[in-house]
Amino acid sequence: MTTTQAPDDASGSDALADFGYTQELDRGLSFWTTWAIGFAFVSPIVGLYTIVALGATAAGPAWVWAIPLVALGQSTLAVVYAQLAAKWPLSGGIYQWTRRLLGPTAAWWAGWFYLWAAILTVAGVTYSGGQFLGDLLGFHDRGPFTNILLALTLLALVTLINSIGLNVLKYAVLVGIAAEVVGSVAVGVALLIVARKQPVGVLVDTSLAPGGSGAFLGAFVAAVAIAGWAFIGFDACGSVAEETQNPRRDVPRAIIWSLPPVIAVEIIGAVALMLSTPDLPALVSGLIADPVGNSVGTGLGTWAEKPFLVIVVIGFAACALAVQTTASRVVFSFARDGMIPGSPLLRKVSGRNRVPVIATLAVGALATLAFMYSNALNVLVKFSTGAYFIAFLFPVAALLYVRLKGEWAPYPGGPFRGRFGYVVNFIAVGWAAFECLNIAWPRQDVTTQATWAVPAGLTVFALIGSFYFFTRRPDRAIREAEARDET
């Protein structure tokens, strides 16, 4: 499997037959739309606005330096994924790449953790977006029932758009990106120009971190774990490879180029929010629940609050669209190989719009179950980030293993085929392994509620997965089919 050369076609439709599949999905995405899905998934608004309070309470205003560090580490993963996407342009991304590098057993576990990470991200994004929606509608004094109702409203809208088809999805994501640019870049620059309350020096003042300068290193490492949430999702471009018109050319480019603009926007936004916060000690101590709204309201005036909330809600909705799209394609790819319960139903593609509607509905339904945990947003953020990095580690470690065995044969026209790709692959494995441990590490000083959430949550999902995997052994059917093909 590791040495099989992929066909040299550009469109990708004919290549599916060589991988044992037929073209079922609508191959109607251009490079820009595929890139837009990756950008919307990573989402500067969602990533930054979700973690800014957590980062500041972890390490003070100097937490912003975690952003370029995490961005650099994630860029190494993007380089590896670009190579894999060029060789295997298949829906399911990480699951499919791992399957062809290490076989169906490892692939099942990679897909399992990735799928639940994506589902929980749908829940986290729609719940957070629902909070901004509530503020926009004037529901300021909300209880758990109202919060969940708002989240369900946003999730229902996202699921409806994703079920209609690619044409609506394209425009919805593009509108979301426009909102991202205004909400992150324009607002960030405006805050820096007219609303700066703090000297630039606070960005390197480690004494403002909880515990002071002497405890900053540990606090900063915790901030790196939190910042990992802000740069997940560039692999979404790979999950829609079977819907991209020229996947071997465009999907790797989309993966690589989805990150640089997000990195720039995240840095601008994080710096602007720290420098425009009137009361940094209150932010670090956790007394400011919404540092973004606080900065916009006090810095730009109350007139900006409503337009800003509209922009933020659109950004969250676009992110949820991209995440649910990715998750549904992973479900479809999993089910197409008979790897999960209900596969015959979940693999069905609508004959009207060529979208895996049942898989999309399933993702939405499972995301609603996570709302019971949604009042602990920091727990959802940490757990889903930890599950992502475990899934991220599978294909990058598998590719390094295959490379060390001398069995890696890159796609002839793919990117980073020389020594550079090898070196980056090695760094990517180290980075993903470090971040897995970093996110899962129990830290009492960051948040008591989330101290053991990641190891406990991952253990629960591992046990559930083990029960199904070892009682049903879905990987054996694939091995038997591959053995028949070889004979």
C-alpha positions as CSV (number, residue, x, y, z in Angstrom):
1,M,0.0,0.0,0.0
2,T,2.8,2.4,0.8
3,T,4.4,2.2,-2.6
4,T,1.3,2.2,-4.8
5,Q,1.6,5.1,-7.2
6,A,-1.6,7.2,-7.6
7,P,-2.8,8.0,-11.1
8,D,-1.6,11.1,-12.8
9,D,-4.9,12.7,-13.7
10,A,-5.7,16.2,-12.7
11,S,-9.4,16.1,-12.2
12,G,-9.4,13.3,-9.6
13,S,-12.6,11.7,-10.8
14,D,-10.9,8.9,-12.7
15,A,-8.4,8.3,-9.8
16,L,-11.3,7.2,-7.5
17,A,-11.7,4.0,-9.5
18,D,-8.0,3.2,-8.8
19,F,-8.7,3.6,-5.1
20,G,-11.8,1.4,-5.4
21,Y,-14.4,4.1,-5.3
22,T,-16.8,5.8,-7.7
23,Q,-17.5,9.5,-8.0
24,E,-20.6,10.1,-5.9
25,L,-20.1,13.6,-4.5
26,D,-20.5,16.8,-6.5
27,R,-17.1,17.8,-7.8
28,G,-17.9,21.5,-8.0
29,L,-15.4,23.2,-5.7
30,S,-12.8,25.5,-7.2
31,F,-9.4,26.2,-5.5
32,W,-10.8,29.4,-3.9
33,T,-13.9,27.6,-2.4
34,T,-11.7,24.7,-1.1
35,W,-9.4,27.3,0.4
36,A,-12.3,29.2,1.9
37,I,-13.6,26.1,3.7
38,G,-10.2,25.6,5.3
39,F,-10.0,29.3,6.2
40,A,-13.5,29.3,7.6
41,F,-12.8,26.2,9.7
42,V,-9.6,27.7,11.2
43,S,-11.6,31.0,11.6
44,P,-9.7,33.9,13.2
45,I,-12.9,35.1,14.8
46,V,-13.8,31.8,16.4
47,G,-10.3,30.7,17.2
48,L,-9.2,33.9,18.8
49,Y,-12.4,35.1,20.4
50,T,-12.9,31.7,22.0
51,I,-9.5,31.4,23.6
52,V,-8.5,35.0,24.4
53,A,-9.9,34.9,27.9
54,L,-8.5,31.5,28.6
55,G,-5.1,32.5,27.3
56,A,-5.0,35.7,29.3
57,T,-6.0,33.9,32.5
58,A,-3.4,31.3,31.9
59,A,-0.3,33.5,31.2
60,G,-1.4,37.2,31.3
61,P,-1.1,39.5,28.3
62,A,2.2,37.9,27.2
63,W,0.2,34.8,26.2
64,V,0.0,36.4,22.7
65,W,3.5,35.0,22.0
66,A,2.0,31.5,22.1
67,I,0.2,32.3,18.8
68,P,3.2,32.5,16.5
69,L,4.8,29.5,18.2
70,V,1.7,27.4,17.6
71,A,1.3,28.7,14.1
72,L,4.8,27.6,13.3
73,G,4.2,24.1,14.6
74,Q,0.9,23.8,12.8
75,S,2.5,24.9,9.6
76,T,4.8,21.8,9.7
77,L,1.6,19.7,9.9
78,A,0.2,21.6,6.9
79,V,3.3,20.8,4.8
80,V,3.0,17.1,5.6
81,Y,-0.7,17.1,4.8
82,A,-0.1,18.9,1.5
83,Q,2.1,16.0,0.4
84,L,-0.5,13.4,1.5
85,A,-3.4,15.2,-0.2
86,A,-1.5,15.3,-3.5
87,K,-0.9,11.5,-3.4
88,W,-4.4,10.5,-2.0
89,P,-7.1,13.2,-2.8
90,L,-9.9,11.4,-1.0
91,S,-12.8,12.5,1.3
92,G,-12.0,11.8,4.9
93,G,-8.4,13.2,4.8
94,I,-6.6,11.9,7.9
95,Y,-8.5,8.6,8.0
96,Q,-7.8,7.9,4.3
97,W,-4.1,8.9,4.5
98,T,-3.5,6.8,7.6
99,R,-5.2,3.8,6.0
100,R,-2.9,3.9,3.0
101,L,0.2,4.5,5.1
102,L,-0.4,2.0,7.9
103,G,-3.5,0.1,7.0
104,P,-7.1,0.1,8.2
105,T,-6.5,-0.7,11.9
106,A,-4.5,2.5,12.6
107,A,-6.8,4.4,10.2
108,W,-9.9,3.4,12.2
109,W,-8.4,4.9,15.3
110,A,-7.3,8.1,13.5
111,G,-10.7,8.6,12.1
112,W,-12.4,7.8,15.4
113,F,-10.7,10.5,17.3
114,Y,-10.8,13.0,14.5
115,L,-14.6,12.4,14.0
116,W,-15.4,13.1,17.7
117,A,-13.1,16.1,17.8
118,A,-15.0,17.6,14.8
119,I,-18.4,16.8,16.3
120,L,-17.4,18.4,19.6
121,T,-16.1,21.4,17.7
122,V,-19.4,21.8,16.0
123,A,-21.0,21.8,19.4
124,G,-18.5,24.3,20.9
125,V,-18.7,26.7,17.9
126,T,-22.5,26.7,17.7
127,Y,-22.7,27.1,21.5
128,S,-20.3,30.0,21.6
129,G,-21.9,31.5,18.5
130,G,-25.3,31.2,20.2
131,Q,-24.0,33.3,23.1
132,F,-23.2,36.1,20.7
133,L,-26.5,35.6,19.0
134,G,-28.2,36.0,22.4
135,D,-26.4,39.3,23.0
136,L,-27.4,40.5,19.5
137,L,-31.0,39.7,20.2
138,G,-30.9,41.3,23.6
139,F,-31.1,38.1,25.7
140,H,-28.5,39.2,28.3
141,D,-29.8,37.5,31.4
142,R,-29.8,33.9,30.1
143,G,-30.0,30.6,31.8
144,P,-28.8,27.2,30.6
145,F,-32.1,26.4,28.8
146,T,-31.9,29.7,26.8
147,N,-28.2,29.1,26.0
148,I,-28.9,25.7,24.6
149,L,-31.9,26.9,22.7
150,L,-29.8,29.6,21.0
151,A,-27.1,27.0,20.2
152,L,-29.7,24.7,18.7
153,T,-31.1,27.5,16.6
154,L,-27.7,28.2,15.1
155,L,-26.9,24.5,14.6
156,A,-30.3,24.0,12.8
157,L,-29.5,26.8,10.4
158,V,-26.0,25.4,9.7
159,T,-27.3,21.9,9.2
160,L,-30.0,23.2,6.8
161,I,-27.5,25.0,4.6
162,N,-25.1,22.0,4.6
163,S,-28.0,19.7,3.6
164,I,-29.1,21.9,0.6
165,G,-25.9,21.5,-1.3
166,L,-22.6,23.0,-2.4
167,N,-24.0,26.0,-4.2
168,V,-25.5,27.5,-1.0
169,L,-22.4,26.4,1.1
170,K,-20.1,28.3,-1.3
171,Y,-21.8,31.6,-0.9
172,A,-22.4,31.2,2.9
173,V,-18.7,30.5,3.5
174,L,-17.6,33.4,1.4
175,V,-19.9,35.7,3.3
176,G,-18.4,34.3,6.5
177,I,-14.9,35.1,5.3
178,A,-15.9,38.7,4.5
179,A,-17.2,38.9,8.1
180,E,-13.9,37.4,9.4
181,V,-11.9,40.1,7.6
182,V,-14.0,42.9,9.0
183,G,-14.4,41.5,12.4
184,S,-10.8,40.6,12.9
185,V,-8.6,42.9,10.8
186,A,-10.7,46.1,10.6
187,V,-11.8,46.0,14.3
188,G,-8.3,45.0,15.4
189,V,-6.7,47.9,13.5
190,A,-9.4,50.3,14.8
191,L,-8.7,49.2,18.3
192,L,-5.0,49.7,17.9
193,I,-5.4,53.2,16.4
194,V,-8.2,54.8,18.5
195,A,-8.7,52.6,21.6
196,R,-5.3,51.6,22.9
197,K,-5.3,51.7,26.7
198,Q,-2.0,49.8,27.5
199,P,1.6,50.4,26.6
200,V,3.2,47.9,24.2
201,G,5.5,46.8,26.9
202,V,2.7,44.8,28.6
203,L,3.0,42.2,25.9
204,V,6.4,41.2,27.3
205,D,5.6,41.9,31.0
206,T,5.6,38.4,32.5
207,S,4.9,39.7,36.0
208,L,1.3,40.1,35.0
209,A,0.8,36.4,34.7
210,P,-0.8,34.4,37.5
211,G,2.0,33.6,39.9
212,G,4.3,36.3,38.5
213,S,7.5,36.1,36.4
214,G,8.8,33.1,38.3
215,A,5.8,30.9,37.2
216,F,5.6,32.3,33.7
217,L,7.3,29.4,31.8
218,G,4.7,26.9,33.1
219,A,1.9,29.4,32.4
220,F,3.2,30.0,28.9
221,V,3.3,26.3,28.1
222,A,-0.3,26.1,29.2
223,A,-1.1,29.1,26.9
224,V,0.5,27.1,24.1
225,A,-1.9,24.2,24.8
226,I,-4.9,26.6,24.7
227,A,-3.7,28.4,21.5
228,G,-3.7,25.0,19.7
229,W,-7.5,25.5,19.3
230,A,-6.9,28.5,17.2
231,F,-5.1,26.7,14.4
232,I,-7.0,23.5,13.7
233,G,-9.0,22.9,10.6
234,F,-6.6,23.5,7.7
235,D,-6.9,19.8,6.9
236,A,-10.6,20.4,6.1
237,C,-9.4,21.1,2.5
238,G,-8.4,17.5,2.3
239,S,-11.7,16.2,3.5
240,V,-13.5,17.8,0.5
241,A,-10.9,16.6,-2.0
242,E,-13.5,14.5,-3.9
243,E,-15.5,17.6,-4.4
244,T,-12.6,19.8,-5.6
245,Q,-12.2,20.1,-9.4
246,N,-8.4,19.7,-9.6
247,P,-7.6,18.1,-6.3
248,R,-4.0,17.1,-6.7
249,R,-3.1,20.6,-7.7
250,D,-5.6,22.7,-5.7
251,V,-6.1,20.8,-2.4
252,P,-2.4,20.9,-1.3
253,R,-2.3,24.6,-2.2
254,A,-5.4,25.3,-0.3
255,I,-4.0,23.5,2.8
256,I,-0.8,25.5,2.7
257,W,-2.4,28.9,2.0
258,S,-5.3,28.6,4.5
259,L,-2.9,29.2,7.4
260,P,-0.8,32.4,6.6
261,P,-3.7,34.8,6.5
262,V,-5.2,33.3,9.6
263,I,-1.8,33.7,11.4
264,A,-1.6,37.3,10.4
265,V,-5.2,38.1,11.5
266,E,-4.8,36.2,14.8
267,I,-1.7,38.1,15.8
268,I,-3.3,41.5,14.9
269,G,-6.4,40.6,16.8
270,A,-4.7,39.2,19.9
271,V,-2.3,42.2,20.2
272,A,-5.2,44.7,19.7
273,L,-7.4,43.0,22.4
274,M,-4.6,43.0,24.9
275,L,-3.6,46.6,24.3
276,S,-7.2,47.9,24.3
277,T,-8.3,46.2,27.5
278,P,-8.8,48.9,30.1
279,D,-8.3,46.6,33.1
280,L,-5.7,43.9,32.5
281,P,-5.6,42.6,36.1
282,A,-9.4,42.0,35.9
283,L,-8.9,40.2,32.6
284,V,-6.1,38.0,34.0
285,S,-8.1,37.2,37.1
286,G,-11.1,36.1,35.0
287,L,-13.4,38.9,36.1
288,I,-14.0,40.0,32.5
289,A,-16.1,37.2,30.9
290,D,-16.2,38.8,27.4
291,P,-12.9,40.6,26.8
292,V,-13.8,41.1,23.1
293,G,-17.1,42.8,23.7
294,N,-15.5,44.8,26.6
295,S,-12.8,46.1,24.3
296,V,-15.1,46.9,21.4
297,G,-17.7,48.6,23.6
298,T,-15.3,50.7,25.7
299,G,-12.9,51.4,22.8
300,L,-15.1,52.1,19.9
301,G,-18.3,53.1,21.6
302,T,-21.7,51.5,22.2
303,W,-22.7,52.2,18.6
304,A,-20.2,49.5,17.4
305,E,-21.6,46.8,19.6
306,K,-24.6,45.6,17.4
307,P,-22.8,45.7,14.0
308,F,-19.9,43.9,15.6
309,L,-22.1,41.2,17.0
310,V,-23.7,40.7,13.6
311,I,-20.2,40.2,12.1
312,V,-19.2,37.8,14.9
313,V,-22.4,35.7,14.6
314,I,-21.8,35.4,10.8
315,G,-18.2,34.3,11.4
316,F,-19.2,31.7,13.9
317,A,-21.9,30.3,11.6
318,A,-19.4,30.1,8.7
319,C,-17.0,28.2,10.9
320,A,-19.7,25.8,12.0
321,L,-20.6,25.2,8.4
322,A,-17.0,24.3,7.5
323,V,-16.6,22.1,10.6
324,Q,-19.9,20.2,9.9
325,T,-19.0,19.8,6.2
326,T,-15.7,18.3,7.2
327,A,-17.2,16.0,9.8
328,S,-19.9,14.8,7.5
329,R,-17.3,13.9,4.8
330,V,-15.3,11.9,7.4
331,V,-18.5,10.1,8.4
332,F,-19.2,9.4,4.7
333,S,-15.7,8.2,4.1
334,F,-15.8,6.0,7.2
335,A,-19.2,4.6,6.3
336,R,-18.2,3.9,2.6
337,D,-15.6,1.5,4.0
338,G,-18.1,-0.1,6.4
339,M,-16.1,1.1,9.4
340,I,-18.9,2.5,11.7
341,P,-22.4,1.5,12.9
342,G,-25.1,2.3,10.4
343,S,-22.6,2.5,7.5
344,P,-25.2,1.5,4.7
345,L,-27.3,4.5,5.7
346,L,-24.6,7.0,6.5
347,R,-22.8,6.5,3.2
348,K,-25.8,7.4,1.2
349,V,-25.5,10.5,-1.1
350,S,-28.5,12.4,-2.1
351,G,-29.4,12.0,-5.7
352,R,-30.7,15.5,-5.9
353,N,-27.8,17.6,-4.7
354,R,-25.0,14.9,-4.3
355,V,-24.5,15.7,-0.6
356,P,-24.2,13.0,2.2
357,V,-27.3,14.4,3.8
358,I,-27.8,11.6,6.3
359,A,-24.2,11.9,7.5
360,T,-24.7,15.7,7.8
361,L,-27.8,15.2,9.9
362,A,-26.0,12.6,12.1
363,V,-23.2,15.1,12.9
364,G,-25.8,17.7,13.9
365,A,-27.7,15.2,16.1
366,L,-24.5,14.0,17.8
367,A,-23.3,17.6,18.4
368,T,-26.5,18.4,20.3
369,L,-25.6,15.7,22.9
370,A,-22.5,17.7,23.7
371,F,-24.5,20.8,24.7
372,M,-25.1,19.2,28.1
373,Y,-21.4,19.9,28.7
374,S,-21.5,23.3,26.9
375,N,-21.6,25.5,30.1
376,A,-18.0,24.3,30.6
377,L,-16.7,25.8,27.3
378,N,-13.1,25.5,28.4
379,V,-13.6,21.8,28.8
380,L,-15.0,21.4,25.3
381,V,-12.1,23.5,23.9
382,K,-9.4,21.5,25.7
383,F,-10.9,18.1,25.0
384,S,-11.6,18.7,21.3
385,T,-8.2,20.2,20.8
386,G,-6.6,17.1,22.5
387,A,-8.6,14.7,20.3
388,Y,-7.5,16.7,17.2
389,F,-3.8,16.5,18.0
390,I,-4.1,12.7,18.6
391,A,-5.7,12.4,15.2
392,F,-3.1,14.8,13.7
393,L,-0.3,12.6,15.0
394,F,-1.4,9.4,13.2
395,P,-0.7,10.4,9.5
396,V,2.5,12.5,10.2
397,A,4.0,9.7,12.4
398,A,2.9,7.1,9.8
399,L,4.5,9.0,7.0
400,L,7.8,9.4,8.9
401,Y,7.8,5.7,9.6
402,V,7.3,4.9,5.9
403,R,10.0,7.4,5.0
404,L,12.5,5.8,7.4
405,K,11.7,2.4,5.8
406,G,12.5,3.9,2.4
407,E,9.0,3.0,1.1
408,W,7.6,6.5,0.6
409,A,6.9,7.3,-3.0
410,P,5.5,10.9,-3.3
411,Y,3.2,11.9,-6.0
412,P,5.4,13.1,-8.9
413,G,3.8,16.5,-9.2
414,G,3.2,17.0,-5.5
415,P,4.8,19.6,-3.2
416,F,7.9,19.3,-0.9
417,R,9.2,16.1,-2.4
418,G,12.9,16.5,-1.4
419,R,14.9,16.7,1.8
420,F,12.8,19.7,3.0
421,G,9.7,17.5,3.3
422,Y,11.6,14.9,5.3
423,V,12.9,17.4,7.8
424,V,9.5,19.1,8.2
425,N,7.9,15.7,8.7
426,F,10.3,15.0,11.6
427,I,9.6,18.3,13.2
428,A,5.8,17.8,12.7
429,V,5.9,14.5,14.6
430,G,7.7,16.1,17.5
431,W,5.4,19.1,17.5
432,A,2.2,17.0,17.4
433,A,3.4,14.6,20.2
434,F,4.4,17.6,22.4
435,E,1.1,19.3,22.0
436,C,-0.8,16.1,22.7
437,L,0.9,15.8,26.0
438,N,0.7,19.5,26.7
439,I,-3.0,19.7,26.2
440,A,-3.7,16.5,28.2
441,W,-1.5,17.5,31.1
442,P,-3.6,18.2,34.2
443,R,-3.1,21.8,35.4
444,Q,-4.8,22.9,38.5
445,D,-3.6,26.5,38.0
446,V,-5.4,26.9,34.6
447,T,-8.9,25.8,35.4
448,T,-10.0,23.5,38.2
449,Q,-13.0,22.3,36.1
450,A,-10.8,21.1,33.3
451,T,-8.0,19.6,35.3
452,W,-8.6,16.0,34.3
453,A,-11.1,16.6,31.5
454,V,-8.8,15.8,28.6
455,P,-7.3,12.5,29.9
456,A,-10.6,11.4,31.3
457,G,-12.5,12.3,28.1
458,L,-10.0,10.7,25.8
459,T,-10.1,7.5,28.0
460,V,-13.9,7.4,27.8
461,F,-13.9,7.7,24.0
462,A,-11.0,5.2,23.7
463,L,-13.0,2.7,25.8
464,I,-16.1,3.2,23.7
465,G,-14.1,2.9,20.5
466,S,-12.4,-0.3,21.8
467,F,-15.7,-2.0,22.6
468,Y,-16.9,-1.5,19.1
469,F,-13.6,-2.1,17.3
470,F,-12.7,-5.3,19.1
471,T,-16.2,-6.8,19.0
472,R,-16.8,-6.0,15.3
473,R,-13.3,-5.6,13.9
474,P,-14.4,-3.5,10.9
475,D,-10.8,-3.3,9.7
476,R,-10.9,-7.0,8.7
477,A,-13.3,-6.6,5.9
478,I,-11.0,-4.0,4.3
479,R,-8.0,-6.3,4.7
480,E,-9.9,-9.2,3.1
481,A,-11.0,-7.0,0.2
482,E,-7.4,-5.7,-0.3
483,A,-6.1,-9.3,-0.3
484,R,-8.7,-10.3,-3.0
485,D,-7.6,-7.3,-5.1
486,E,-4.0,-8.3,-4.9
487,T,-4.8,-11.8,-6.0
